[in-house]
Amino acid sequence: MVTLIPAVAVALAILLLAAIISILIQFEGGINPKDDNKRRIVFWVFAILNPIVYWLLAYFYLAPDPEESRRAYNRFIEVIPRDMLIGVISYIIVGIIISKLAVTGKLGHWFPKKK
């Protein structure tokens, strides 16, 4: 449970960063604009970076010292994949919710409405 809170916090922080970058991408005019694809790519690139950032944080900052308690360290390492998965799932679910709430905005391009 202790490692679950940082996993969700990292997911939300990375989602905020993806939202800021997506908002900064300018609308393109013309017949075939590519700005919606750029925003979608930003969302998915950060979805891939989410577990990597969490793993680095957990491994180098949150992990207990293996020399002090090998058992605590082994239990900690066992829950890291589960927490990474929960972080990615929460990132995608909150991203879908934001995208559906901002249908006419720039963040609505993450998961566009089917025509």
Backbone as XML, in Angstrom:
<?xml version="1.0"?>
<chain id="A" units="angstrom">
  <residue number="1" name="MET">
    <atom name="N" x="0.819" y="-1.193" z="0.000"/>
    <atom name="CA" x="0.000" y="0.000" z="0.000"/>
    <atom name="C" x="0.862" y="1.257" z="0.000"/>
  </residue>
  <residue number="2" name="VAL">
    <atom name="N" x="2.001" y="1.166" z="0.649"/>
    <atom name="CA" x="2.885" y="2.330" z="0.728"/>
    <atom name="C" x="3.427" y="2.689" z="-0.652"/>
  </residue>
  <residue number="3" name="THR">
    <atom name="N" x="3.643" y="1.701" z="-1.496"/>
    <atom name="CA" x="4.182" y="1.974" z="-2.823"/>
    <atom name="C" x="3.094" y="2.315" z="-3.837"/>
  </residue>
  <residue number="4" name="LEU">
    <atom name="N" x="1.851" y="2.068" z="-3.494"/>
    <atom name="CA" x="0.752" y="2.348" z="-4.410"/>
    <atom name="C" x="0.506" y="3.847" z="-4.555"/>
  </residue>
  <residue number="5" name="ILE">
    <atom name="N" x="0.611" y="4.575" z="-3.468"/>
    <atom name="CA" x="0.373" y="6.024" z="-3.498"/>
    <atom name="C" x="1.395" y="6.736" z="-4.384"/>
  </residue>
  <residue number="6" name="PRO">
    <atom name="N" x="2.695" y="6.444" z="-4.279"/>
    <atom name="CA" x="3.630" y="7.082" z="-5.215"/>
    <atom name="C" x="3.397" y="6.685" z="-6.669"/>
  </residue>
  <residue number="7" name="ALA">
    <atom name="N" x="2.923" y="5.471" z="-6.923"/>
    <atom name="CA" x="2.659" y="5.045" z="-8.298"/>
    <atom name="C" x="1.542" y="5.884" z="-8.912"/>
  </residue>
  <residue number="8" name="VAL">
    <atom name="N" x="0.481" y="6.107" z="-8.177"/>
    <atom name="CA" x="-0.624" y="6.925" z="-8.678"/>
    <atom name="C" x="-0.199" y="8.387" z="-8.773"/>
  </residue>
  <residue number="9" name="ALA">
    <atom name="N" x="0.588" y="8.856" z="-7.795"/>
    <atom name="CA" x="1.065" y="10.245" z="-7.830"/>
    <atom name="C" x="1.955" y="10.495" z="-9.042"/>
  </residue>
  <residue number="10" name="VAL">
    <atom name="N" x="2.835" y="9.550" z="-9.361"/>
    <atom name="CA" x="3.688" y="9.679" z="-10.544"/>
    <atom name="C" x="2.828" y="9.677" z="-11.806"/>
  </residue>
  <residue number="11" name="ALA">
    <atom name="N" x="1.830" y="8.807" z="-11.850"/>
    <atom name="CA" x="0.942" y="8.751" z="-13.028"/>
    <atom name="C" x="0.218" y="10.076" z="-13.218"/>
  </residue>
  <residue number="12" name="LEU">
    <atom name="N" x="-0.286" y="10.654" z="-12.144"/>
    <atom name="CA" x="-1.001" y="11.927" z="-12.264"/>
    <atom name="C" x="-0.061" y="13.069" z="-12.631"/>
  </residue>
  <residue number="13" name="ALA">
    <atom name="N" x="1.155" y="13.054" z="-12.089"/>
    <atom name="CA" x="2.123" y="14.095" z="-12.436"/>
    <atom name="C" x="2.523" y="14.006" z="-13.905"/>
  </residue>
  <residue number="14" name="ILE">
    <atom name="N" x="2.732" y="12.810" z="-14.395"/>
    <atom name="CA" x="3.092" y="12.633" z="-15.804"/>
    <atom name="C" x="1.909" y="12.974" z="-16.698"/>
  </residue>
  <residue number="15" name="LEU">
    <atom name="N" x="0.696" y="12.672" z="-16.247"/>
    <atom name="CA" x="-0.495" y="13.057" z="-17.004"/>
    <atom name="C" x="-0.615" y="14.573" z="-17.081"/>
  </residue>
  <residue number="16" name="LEU">
    <atom name="N" x="-0.310" y="15.255" z="-16.002"/>
    <atom name="CA" x="-0.326" y="16.715" z="-16.009"/>
    <atom name="C" x="0.697" y="17.265" z="-16.993"/>
  </residue>
  <residue number="17" name="LEU">
    <atom name="N" x="1.878" y="16.670" z="-17.008"/>
    <atom name="CA" x="2.914" y="17.095" z="-17.955"/>
    <atom name="C" x="2.473" y="16.839" z="-19.401"/>
  </residue>
  <residue number="18" name="ALA">
    <atom name="N" x="1.857" y="15.690" z="-19.655"/>
    <atom name="CA" x="1.354" y="15.388" z="-21.002"/>
    <atom name="C" x="0.251" y="16.368" z="-21.396"/>
  </residue>
  <residue number="19" name="ALA">
    <atom name="N" x="-0.595" y="16.746" z="-20.444"/>
    <atom name="CA" x="-1.662" y="17.707" z="-20.738"/>
    <atom name="C" x="-1.084" y="19.074" z="-21.067"/>
  </residue>
  <residue number="20" name="ILE">
    <atom name="N" x="-0.089" y="19.499" z="-20.322"/>
    <atom name="CA" x="0.530" y="20.804" z="-20.581"/>
    <atom name="C" x="1.166" y="20.826" z="-21.967"/>
  </residue>
  <residue number="21" name="ILE">
    <atom name="N" x="1.903" y="19.773" z="-22.306"/>
    <atom name="CA" x="2.543" y="19.722" z="-23.627"/>
    <atom name="C" x="1.492" y="19.653" z="-24.732"/>
  </residue>
  <residue number="22" name="SER">
    <atom name="N" x="0.422" y="18.899" z="-24.510"/>
    <atom name="CA" x="-0.640" y="18.803" z="-25.518"/>
    <atom name="C" x="-1.327" y="20.146" z="-25.728"/>
  </residue>
  <residue number="23" name="ILE">
    <atom name="N" x="-1.514" y="20.892" z="-24.658"/>
    <atom name="CA" x="-2.142" y="22.207" z="-24.777"/>
    <atom name="C" x="-1.226" y="23.179" z="-25.519"/>
  </residue>
  <residue number="24" name="LEU">
    <atom name="N" x="0.069" y="23.016" z="-25.367"/>
    <atom name="CA" x="1.018" y="23.912" z="-26.031"/>
    <atom name="C" x="1.129" y="23.659" z="-27.530"/>
  </residue>
  <residue number="25" name="ILE">
    <atom name="N" x="0.684" y="22.519" z="-28.017"/>
    <atom name="CA" x="0.721" y="22.229" z="-29.451"/>
    <atom name="C" x="-0.363" y="23.061" z="-30.126"/>
  </residue>
  <residue number="26" name="GLN">
    <atom name="N" x="0.040" y="23.870" z="-31.079"/>
    <atom name="CA" x="-0.880" y="24.788" z="-31.748"/>
    <atom name="C" x="-1.808" y="24.048" z="-32.710"/>
  </residue>
  <residue number="27" name="PHE">
    <atom name="N" x="-3.026" y="24.592" z="-32.847"/>
    <atom name="CA" x="-3.941" y="24.077" z="-33.865"/>
    <atom name="C" x="-3.354" y="24.374" z="-35.240"/>
  </residue>
  <residue number="28" name="GLU">
    <atom name="N" x="-3.464" y="23.429" z="-36.160"/>
    <atom name="CA" x="-2.991" y="23.627" z="-37.524"/>
    <atom name="C" x="-4.189" y="23.840" z="-38.438"/>
  </residue>
  <residue number="29" name="GLY">
    <atom name="N" x="-4.037" y="24.705" z="-39.369"/>
    <atom name="CA" x="-5.098" y="24.942" z="-40.350"/>
    <atom name="C" x="-4.871" y="24.090" z="-41.582"/>
  </residue>
  <residue number="30" name="GLY">
    <atom name="N" x="-5.696" y="24.276" z="-42.540"/>
    <atom name="CA" x="-5.525" y="23.571" z="-43.808"/>
    <atom name="C" x="-6.441" y="22.383" z="-43.938"/>
  </residue>
  <residue number="31" name="ILE">
    <atom name="N" x="-6.244" y="21.668" z="-45.033"/>
    <atom name="CA" x="-7.103" y="20.539" z="-45.359"/>
    <atom name="C" x="-6.776" y="19.314" z="-44.510"/>
  </residue>
  <residue number="32" name="ASN">
    <atom name="N" x="-5.507" y="19.075" z="-44.237"/>
    <atom name="CA" x="-5.089" y="17.873" z="-43.539"/>
    <atom name="C" x="-4.232" y="18.234" z="-42.315"/>
  </residue>
  <residue number="33" name="PRO">
    <atom name="N" x="-4.810" y="18.760" z="-41.239"/>
    <atom name="CA" x="-4.005" y="19.127" z="-40.075"/>
    <atom name="C" x="-3.495" y="17.896" z="-39.329"/>
  </residue>
  <residue number="34" name="LYS">
    <atom name="N" x="-2.308" y="17.995" z="-38.747"/>
    <atom name="CA" x="-1.673" y="16.886" z="-38.040"/>
    <atom name="C" x="-1.575" y="17.127" z="-36.534"/>
  </residue>
  <residue number="35" name="ASP">
    <atom name="N" x="-2.168" y="18.220" z="-36.040"/>
    <atom name="CA" x="-2.008" y="18.544" z="-34.630"/>
    <atom name="C" x="-2.684" y="17.531" z="-33.705"/>
  </residue>
  <residue number="36" name="ASP">
    <atom name="N" x="-3.793" y="16.940" z="-34.117"/>
    <atom name="CA" x="-4.454" y="15.959" z="-33.266"/>
    <atom name="C" x="-3.614" y="14.700" z="-33.106"/>
  </residue>
  <residue number="37" name="ASN">
    <atom name="N" x="-2.917" y="14.291" z="-34.161"/>
    <atom name="CA" x="-2.029" y="13.131" z="-34.064"/>
    <atom name="C" x="-0.840" y="13.414" z="-33.148"/>
  </residue>
  <residue number="38" name="LYS">
    <atom name="N" x="-0.332" y="14.632" z="-33.189"/>
    <atom name="CA" x="0.781" y="14.993" z="-32.306"/>
    <atom name="C" x="0.364" y="14.901" z="-30.843"/>
  </residue>
  <residue number="39" name="ARG">
    <atom name="N" x="-0.831" y="15.369" z="-30.521"/>
    <atom name="CA" x="-1.319" y="15.301" z="-29.146"/>
    <atom name="C" x="-1.514" y="13.857" z="-28.702"/>
  </residue>
  <residue number="40" name="ARG">
    <atom name="N" x="-2.029" y="13.030" z="-29.598"/>
    <atom name="CA" x="-2.212" y="11.615" z="-29.285"/>
    <atom name="C" x="-0.865" y="10.937" z="-29.045"/>
  </residue>
  <residue number="41" name="ILE">
    <atom name="N" x="0.126" y="11.272" z="-29.848"/>
    <atom name="CA" x="1.468" y="10.700" z="-29.676"/>
    <atom name="C" x="2.071" y="11.130" z="-28.348"/>
  </residue>
  <residue number="42" name="VAL">
    <atom name="N" x="1.883" y="12.399" z="-27.988"/>
    <atom name="CA" x="2.383" y="12.882" z="-26.697"/>
    <atom name="C" x="1.758" y="12.071" z="-25.563"/>
  </residue>
  <residue number="43" name="PHE">
    <atom name="N" x="0.453" y="11.843" z="-25.629"/>
    <atom name="CA" x="-0.221" y="11.070" z="-24.585"/>
    <atom name="C" x="0.379" y="9.676" z="-24.460"/>
  </residue>
  <residue number="44" name="TRP">
    <atom name="N" x="0.570" y="8.987" z="-25.579"/>
    <atom name="CA" x="1.053" y="7.603" z="-25.519"/>
    <atom name="C" x="2.543" y="7.509" z="-25.192"/>
  </residue>
  <residue number="45" name="VAL">
    <atom name="N" x="3.327" y="8.480" z="-25.599"/>
    <atom name="CA" x="4.747" y="8.476" z="-25.213"/>
    <atom name="C" x="4.872" y="8.618" z="-23.696"/>
  </residue>
  <residue number="46" name="PHE">
    <atom name="N" x="4.072" y="9.513" z="-23.128"/>
    <atom name="CA" x="4.118" y="9.669" z="-21.681"/>
    <atom name="C" x="3.518" y="8.458" z="-20.962"/>
  </residue>
  <residue number="47" name="ALA">
    <atom name="N" x="2.601" y="7.748" z="-21.604"/>
    <atom name="CA" x="2.082" y="6.509" z="-21.025"/>
    <atom name="C" x="3.188" y="5.462" z="-20.929"/>
  </residue>
  <residue number="48" name="ILE">
    <atom name="N" x="4.090" y="5.462" z="-21.898"/>
    <atom name="CA" x="5.226" y="4.538" z="-21.860"/>
    <atom name="C" x="6.261" y="4.989" z="-20.837"/>
  </residue>
  <residue number="49" name="LEU">
    <atom name="N" x="6.448" y="6.296" z="-20.715"/>
    <atom name="CA" x="7.415" y="6.817" z="-19.745"/>
    <atom name="C" x="6.945" y="6.655" z="-18.293"/>
  </residue>
  <residue number="50" name="ASN">
    <atom name="N" x="5.643" y="6.567" z="-18.090"/>
    <atom name="CA" x="5.087" y="6.478" z="-16.745"/>
    <atom name="C" x="5.690" y="5.324" z="-15.924"/>
  </residue>
  <residue number="51" name="PRO">
    <atom name="N" x="5.651" y="4.067" z="-16.385"/>
    <atom name="CA" x="6.232" y="3.001" z="-15.558"/>
    <atom name="C" x="7.748" y="3.098" z="-15.437"/>
  </residue>
  <residue number="52" name="ILE">
    <atom name="N" x="8.395" y="3.649" z="-16.444"/>
    <atom name="CA" x="9.854" y="3.796" z="-16.370"/>
    <atom name="C" x="10.233" y="4.781" z="-15.271"/>
  </residue>
  <residue number="53" name="VAL">
    <atom name="N" x="9.554" y="5.911" z="-15.238"/>
    <atom name="CA" x="9.831" y="6.917" z="-14.205"/>
    <atom name="C" x="9.508" y="6.362" z="-12.822"/>
  </residue>
  <residue number="54" name="TYR">
    <atom name="N" x="8.371" y="5.653" z="-12.704"/>
    <atom name="CA" x="8.027" y="5.088" z="-11.400"/>
    <atom name="C" x="9.046" y="4.038" z="-10.966"/>
  </residue>
  <residue number="55" name="TRP">
    <atom name="N" x="9.494" y="3.190" z="-11.874"/>
    <atom name="CA" x="10.467" y="2.171" z="-11.511"/>
    <atom name="C" x="11.764" y="2.809" z="-11.022"/>
  </residue>
  <residue number="56" name="LEU">
    <atom name="N" x="12.217" y="3.850" z="-11.728"/>
    <atom name="CA" x="13.434" y="4.535" z="-11.298"/>
    <atom name="C" x="13.259" y="5.168" z="-9.923"/>
  </residue>
  <residue number="57" name="LEU">
    <atom name="N" x="12.122" y="5.784" z="-9.689"/>
    <atom name="CA" x="11.844" y="6.381" z="-8.393"/>
    <atom name="C" x="11.807" y="5.317" z="-7.301"/>
  </residue>
  <residue number="58" name="ALA">
    <atom name="N" x="11.108" y="4.233" z="-7.571"/>
    <atom name="CA" x="10.973" y="3.171" z="-6.576"/>
    <atom name="C" x="12.305" y="2.482" z="-6.296"/>
  </residue>
  <residue number="59" name="TYR">
    <atom name="N" x="13.041" y="2.202" z="-7.336"/>
    <atom name="CA" x="14.282" y="1.453" z="-7.166"/>
    <atom name="C" x="15.368" y="2.270" z="-6.474"/>
  </residue>
  <residue number="60" name="PHE">
    <atom name="N" x="15.479" y="3.545" z="-6.828"/>
    <atom name="CA" x="16.572" y="4.347" z="-6.290"/>
    <atom name="C" x="16.199" y="5.178" z="-5.068"/>
  </residue>
  <residue number="61" name="TYR">
    <atom name="N" x="14.901" y="5.400" z="-4.838"/>
    <atom name="CA" x="14.527" y="6.277" z="-3.739"/>
    <atom name="C" x="13.666" y="5.590" z="-2.683"/>
  </residue>
  <residue number="62" name="LEU">
    <atom name="N" x="12.702" y="4.804" z="-3.095"/>
    <atom name="CA" x="11.756" y="4.216" z="-2.150"/>
    <atom name="C" x="12.176" y="2.857" z="-1.601"/>
  </residue>
  <residue number="63" name="ALA">
    <atom name="N" x="13.043" y="2.162" z="-2.297"/>
    <atom name="CA" x="13.405" y="0.796" z="-1.894"/>
    <atom name="C" x="14.156" y="0.790" z="-0.567"/>
  </residue>
  <residue number="64" name="PRO">
    <atom name="N" x="13.813" y="-0.169" z="0.303"/>
    <atom name="CA" x="14.570" y="-0.297" z="1.550"/>
    <atom name="C" x="15.970" y="-0.840" z="1.262"/>
  </residue>
  <residue number="65" name="ASP">
    <atom name="N" x="16.861" y="-0.609" z="2.180"/>
    <atom name="CA" x="18.240" y="-1.063" z="2.023"/>
    <atom name="C" x="18.288" y="-2.586" z="2.138"/>
  </residue>
  <residue number="66" name="PRO">
    <atom name="N" x="18.775" y="-3.276" z="1.113"/>
    <atom name="CA" x="18.793" y="-4.744" z="1.173"/>
    <atom name="C" x="19.745" y="-5.288" z="2.238"/>
  </residue>
  <residue number="67" name="GLU">
    <atom name="N" x="20.717" y="-4.498" z="2.625"/>
    <atom name="CA" x="21.648" y="-4.971" z="3.660"/>
    <atom name="C" x="21.006" y="-4.949" z="5.044"/>
  </residue>
  <residue number="68" name="GLU">
    <atom name="N" x="20.033" y="-4.070" z="5.258"/>
    <atom name="CA" x="19.368" y="-4.003" z="6.553"/>
    <atom name="C" x="18.315" y="-5.098" z="6.697"/>
  </residue>
  <residue number="69" name="SER">
    <atom name="N" x="17.477" y="-5.253" z="5.680"/>
    <atom name="CA" x="16.411" y="-6.248" z="5.742"/>
    <atom name="C" x="16.178" y="-6.812" z="4.347"/>
  </residue>
  <residue number="70" name="ARG">
    <atom name="N" x="16.727" y="-7.973" z="4.120"/>
    <atom name="CA" x="16.601" y="-8.609" z="2.813"/>
    <atom name="C" x="15.146" y="-8.982" z="2.519"/>
  </residue>
  <residue number="71" name="ARG">
    <atom name="N" x="14.434" y="-9.399" z="3.552"/>
    <atom name="CA" x="13.037" y="-9.790" z="3.370"/>
    <atom name="C" x="12.181" y="-8.591" z="2.961"/>
  </residue>
  <residue number="72" name="ALA">
    <atom name="N" x="12.360" y="-7.458" z="3.612"/>
    <atom name="CA" x="11.601" y="-6.256" z="3.263"/>
    <atom name="C" x="11.935" y="-5.813" z="1.843"/>
  </residue>
  <residue number="73" name="TYR">
    <atom name="N" x="13.193" y="-5.915" z="1.469"/>
    <atom name="CA" x="13.602" y="-5.542" z="0.117"/>
    <atom name="C" x="12.969" y="-6.464" z="-0.919"/>
  </residue>
  <residue number="74" name="ASN">
    <atom name="N" x="12.960" y="-7.767" z="-0.670"/>
    <atom name="CA" x="12.372" y="-8.726" z="-1.607"/>
    <atom name="C" x="10.858" y="-8.501" z="-1.751"/>
  </residue>
  <residue number="75" name="ARG">
    <atom name="N" x="10.173" y="-8.239" z="-0.643"/>
    <atom name="CA" x="8.734" y="-7.963" z="-0.708"/>
    <atom name="C" x="8.476" y="-6.679" z="-1.489"/>
  </residue>
  <residue number="76" name="PHE">
    <atom name="N" x="9.333" y="-5.695" z="-1.302"/>
    <atom name="CA" x="9.186" y="-4.433" z="-2.019"/>
    <atom name="C" x="9.356" y="-4.649" z="-3.516"/>
  </residue>
  <residue number="77" name="ILE">
    <atom name="N" x="10.358" y="-5.390" z="-3.907"/>
    <atom name="CA" x="10.624" y="-5.648" z="-5.326"/>
    <atom name="C" x="9.477" y="-6.453" z="-5.951"/>
  </residue>
  <residue number="78" name="GLU">
    <atom name="N" x="8.816" y="-7.301" z="-5.175"/>
    <atom name="CA" x="7.708" y="-8.092" z="-5.696"/>
    <atom name="C" x="6.492" y="-7.237" z="-6.055"/>
  </residue>
  <residue number="79" name="VAL">
    <atom name="N" x="6.270" y="-6.129" z="-5.346"/>
    <atom name="CA" x="5.070" y="-5.320" z="-5.594"/>
    <atom name="C" x="5.289" y="-4.231" z="-6.643"/>
  </residue>
  <residue number="80" name="ILE">
    <atom name="N" x="6.519" y="-3.994" z="-7.047"/>
    <atom name="CA" x="6.804" y="-2.941" z="-8.015"/>
    <atom name="C" x="6.082" y="-3.177" z="-9.346"/>
  </residue>
  <residue number="81" name="PRO">
    <atom name="N" x="6.085" y="-4.368" z="-9.937"/>
    <atom name="CA" x="5.354" y="-4.561" z="-11.203"/>
    <atom name="C" x="3.852" y="-4.303" z="-11.066"/>
  </residue>
  <residue number="82" name="ARG">
    <atom name="N" x="3.269" y="-4.726" z="-9.953"/>
    <atom name="CA" x="1.843" y="-4.485" z="-9.740"/>
    <atom name="C" x="1.567" y="-2.984" z="-9.673"/>
  </residue>
  <residue number="83" name="ASP">
    <atom name="N" x="2.401" y="-2.256" z="-8.965"/>
    <atom name="CA" x="2.211" y="-0.814" z="-8.833"/>
    <atom name="C" x="2.443" y="-0.091" z="-10.152"/>
  </residue>
  <residue number="84" name="MET">
    <atom name="N" x="3.381" y="-0.569" z="-10.955"/>
    <atom name="CA" x="3.595" y="0.024" z="-12.272"/>
    <atom name="C" x="2.351" y="-0.170" z="-13.137"/>
  </residue>
  <residue number="85" name="LEU">
    <atom name="N" x="1.752" y="-1.343" z="-13.079"/>
    <atom name="CA" x="0.543" y="-1.619" z="-13.833"/>
    <atom name="C" x="-0.615" y="-0.739" z="-13.360"/>
  </residue>
  <residue number="86" name="ILE">
    <atom name="N" x="-0.762" y="-0.595" z="-12.065"/>
    <atom name="CA" x="-1.814" y="0.266" z="-11.525"/>
    <atom name="C" x="-1.579" y="1.716" z="-11.945"/>
  </residue>
  <residue number="87" name="GLY">
    <atom name="N" x="-0.327" y="2.152" z="-11.971"/>
    <atom name="CA" x="-0.016" y="3.507" z="-12.412"/>
    <atom name="C" x="-0.385" y="3.733" z="-13.869"/>
  </residue>
  <residue number="88" name="VAL">
    <atom name="N" x="-0.077" y="2.776" z="-14.721"/>
    <atom name="CA" x="-0.402" y="2.902" z="-16.152"/>
    <atom name="C" x="-1.916" y="2.881" z="-16.354"/>
  </residue>
  <residue number="89" name="ILE">
    <atom name="N" x="-2.594" y="1.992" z="-15.652"/>
    <atom name="CA" x="-4.053" y="1.917" z="-15.782"/>
    <atom name="C" x="-4.703" y="3.207" z="-15.296"/>
  </residue>
  <residue number="90" name="SER">
    <atom name="N" x="-4.232" y="3.741" z="-14.177"/>
    <atom name="CA" x="-4.813" y="4.994" z="-13.682"/>
    <atom name="C" x="-4.505" y="6.144" z="-14.633"/>
  </residue>
  <residue number="91" name="TYR">
    <atom name="N" x="-3.317" y="6.159" z="-15.236"/>
    <atom name="CA" x="-2.962" y="7.176" z="-16.221"/>
    <atom name="C" x="-3.934" y="7.145" z="-17.400"/>
  </residue>
  <residue number="92" name="ILE">
    <atom name="N" x="-4.192" y="5.951" z="-17.919"/>
    <atom name="CA" x="-5.061" y="5.818" z="-19.085"/>
    <atom name="C" x="-6.509" y="6.134" z="-18.723"/>
  </residue>
  <residue number="93" name="ILE">
    <atom name="N" x="-6.990" y="5.670" z="-17.588"/>
    <atom name="CA" x="-8.380" y="5.933" z="-17.199"/>
    <atom name="C" x="-8.616" y="7.424" z="-16.988"/>
  </residue>
  <residue number="94" name="VAL">
    <atom name="N" x="-7.724" y="8.080" z="-16.261"/>
    <atom name="CA" x="-7.886" y="9.523" z="-16.044"/>
    <atom name="C" x="-7.718" y="10.271" z="-17.365"/>
  </residue>
  <residue number="95" name="GLY">
    <atom name="N" x="-6.832" y="9.806" z="-18.245"/>
    <atom name="CA" x="-6.678" y="10.409" z="-19.566"/>
    <atom name="C" x="-7.941" y="10.301" z="-20.393"/>
  </residue>
  <residue number="96" name="ILE">
    <atom name="N" x="-8.600" y="9.151" z="-20.332"/>
    <atom name="CA" x="-9.865" y="8.972" z="-21.058"/>
    <atom name="C" x="-10.930" y="9.906" z="-20.496"/>
  </residue>
  <residue number="97" name="ILE">
    <atom name="N" x="-11.002" y="10.008" z="-19.182"/>
    <atom name="CA" x="-11.990" y="10.888" z="-18.557"/>
    <atom name="C" x="-11.750" y="12.336" z="-18.964"/>
  </residue>
  <residue number="98" name="ILE">
    <atom name="N" x="-10.500" y="12.775" z="-18.910"/>
    <atom name="CA" x="-10.182" y="14.154" z="-19.300"/>
    <atom name="C" x="-10.513" y="14.368" z="-20.777"/>
  </residue>
  <residue number="99" name="SER">
    <atom name="N" x="-10.182" y="13.407" z="-21.608"/>
    <atom name="CA" x="-10.441" y="13.532" z="-23.039"/>
    <atom name="C" x="-11.936" y="13.613" z="-23.327"/>
  </residue>
  <residue number="100" name="LYS">
    <atom name="N" x="-12.733" y="12.860" z="-22.622"/>
    <atom name="CA" x="-14.181" y="12.882" z="-22.849"/>
    <atom name="C" x="-14.812" y="14.152" z="-22.278"/>
  </residue>
  <residue number="101" name="LEU">
    <atom name="N" x="-14.224" y="14.732" z="-21.238"/>
    <atom name="CA" x="-14.741" y="15.981" z="-20.686"/>
    <atom name="C" x="-14.368" y="17.184" z="-21.549"/>
  </residue>
  <residue number="102" name="ALA">
    <atom name="N" x="-13.230" y="17.100" z="-22.224"/>
    <atom name="CA" x="-12.747" y="18.216" z="-23.045"/>
    <atom name="C" x="-12.889" y="17.876" z="-24.522"/>
  </residue>
  <residue number="103" name="VAL">
    <atom name="N" x="-14.064" y="17.487" z="-24.935"/>
    <atom name="CA" x="-14.289" y="17.018" z="-26.309"/>
    <atom name="C" x="-13.924" y="18.087" z="-27.336"/>
  </residue>
  <residue number="104" name="THR">
    <atom name="N" x="-14.271" y="19.332" z="-27.078"/>
    <atom name="CA" x="-14.008" y="20.382" z="-28.060"/>
    <atom name="C" x="-12.650" y="21.034" z="-27.865"/>
  </residue>
  <residue number="105" name="GLY">
    <atom name="N" x="-11.924" y="20.680" z="-26.821"/>
    <atom name="CA" x="-10.619" y="21.275" z="-26.572"/>
    <atom name="C" x="-9.483" y="20.446" z="-27.131"/>
  </residue>
  <residue number="106" name="LYS">
    <atom name="N" x="-8.289" y="20.882" z="-26.829"/>
    <atom name="CA" x="-7.101" y="20.188" z="-27.337"/>
    <atom name="C" x="-6.915" y="18.815" z="-26.702"/>
  </residue>
  <residue number="107" name="LEU">
    <atom name="N" x="-7.304" y="18.658" z="-25.444"/>
    <atom name="CA" x="-7.145" y="17.363" z="-24.786"/>
    <atom name="C" x="-8.161" y="16.338" z="-25.270"/>
  </residue>
  <residue number="108" name="GLY">
    <atom name="N" x="-9.184" y="16.785" z="-25.962"/>
    <atom name="CA" x="-10.158" y="15.867" z="-26.533"/>
    <atom name="C" x="-9.592" y="15.041" z="-27.672"/>
  </residue>
  <residue number="109" name="HIS">
    <atom name="N" x="-8.408" y="15.389" z="-28.155"/>
    <atom name="CA" x="-7.775" y="14.652" z="-29.249"/>
    <atom name="C" x="-7.061" y="13.396" z="-28.771"/>
  </residue>
  <residue number="110" name="TRP">
    <atom name="N" x="-6.888" y="13.236" z="-27.458"/>
    <atom name="CA" x="-6.235" y="12.026" z="-26.962"/>
    <atom name="C" x="-7.046" y="10.789" z="-27.346"/>
  </residue>
  <residue number="111" name="PHE">
    <atom name="N" x="-8.348" y="10.850" z="-27.111"/>
    <atom name="CA" x="-9.262" y="9.771" z="-27.481"/>
    <atom name="C" x="-10.417" y="10.409" z="-28.237"/>
  </residue>
  <residue number="112" name="PRO">
    <atom name="N" x="-10.266" y="10.600" z="-29.531"/>
    <atom name="CA" x="-11.303" y="11.325" z="-30.279"/>
    <atom name="C" x="-12.602" y="10.543" z="-30.373"/>
  </residue>
  <residue number="113" name="LYS">
    <atom name="N" x="-13.676" y="11.286" z="-30.493"/>
    <atom name="CA" x="-14.990" y="10.694" z="-30.664"/>
    <atom name="C" x="-15.086" y="10.128" z="-32.078"/>
  </residue>
  <residue number="114" name="LYS">
    <atom name="N" x="-15.620" y="8.922" z="-32.182"/>
    <atom name="CA" x="-15.789" y="8.288" z="-33.497"/>
    <atom name="C" x="-16.832" y="9.038" z="-34.302"/>
  </residue>
  <residue number="115" name="LYS">
    <atom name="N" x="-16.588" y="9.190" z="-35.603"/>
    <atom name="CA" x="-17.513" y="9.914" z="-36.468"/>
    <atom name="C" x="-18.571" y="9.001" z="-37.010"/>
  </residue>
</chain>
